[in-house]
Amino acid sequence: MLLAEFVLLVANLIYATSYVVTRVVLADVGPAMLALIRLVIGSAILIPIALVTRRRDPRRLSSSERWSVFWMGLLGFAGAFAFAHWGIVRSTATNAALLITVEPISLMLLSPFLLGERLRRREGLTAAMTLVGAALVVVNGVPGLTQRLAPHWRGDLLLVCSGLAYASYSLFGRSVLLRHSAIAVTAWSIAWGAVAMVPLAVLEWAGGGRPVWSGQSLAGVLYLSVVITALGYLAWNYALERVPAPRAAIFLNVQPLAGAVLGIVWLGEPLTAFTVVGGALILTGLTLTVKAGAMG
């Protein structure tokens, strides 16, 4: 399990870069078109690999499992990407990093009812620590006390919907991933997501939302498509095969911390006491989580 948790940690550190990159690319490429391109490239990379490895796995998806993969694509890819992109356009990359905590909270609350997976007492404590730390890092204060929430409620609401959609991906995928390879499940769910995004991209194009290509936008699209979408989700599914969903959700909270560090190093944003305290809570929570897994 330690290897799977290491993969979760690295994957979420990489995911943290997606908010800034997405914000930059959306200046040149529409939200729906960006989502479609990411999904098409991601499926083009993974489907050939899935077809090759299929020969070594004689098991086939059942009817109910096919429906699960379909909903993973519709909600967890098309829905999550569309809501995230629309939300970042109307809000900020920082708020997007904060509101990713909707995903682990949803997983922790819904997993006991839908998957029968429960957090142990120590994991519950570490989950609370990482969530509080994440909020301190990205809000850079205490909402309503030392800092006002930004008035981007429309974008923030869309980002909340994105977090719920991301959580649904893991909830639908957990049972399927216990029986089938991460490569196959990731490939076909991405493909369904691409199919679902076509109508939205067509409507955006018809409404005048045409991409403006530059070296920066092309590099950003390729990074989001290959590293974040194809390889990132493959890594997440690999770990989800081996780690219970509520436990895996704790690692999602490293994203706001990593995003804050990127802001300090690359954008010259200030290092505040809230960043330090929040980062310490996140790192402590993650350390205790890994130790609990090693002892369990």
Disulfide bonds with the S-S distance in Angstrom:
none
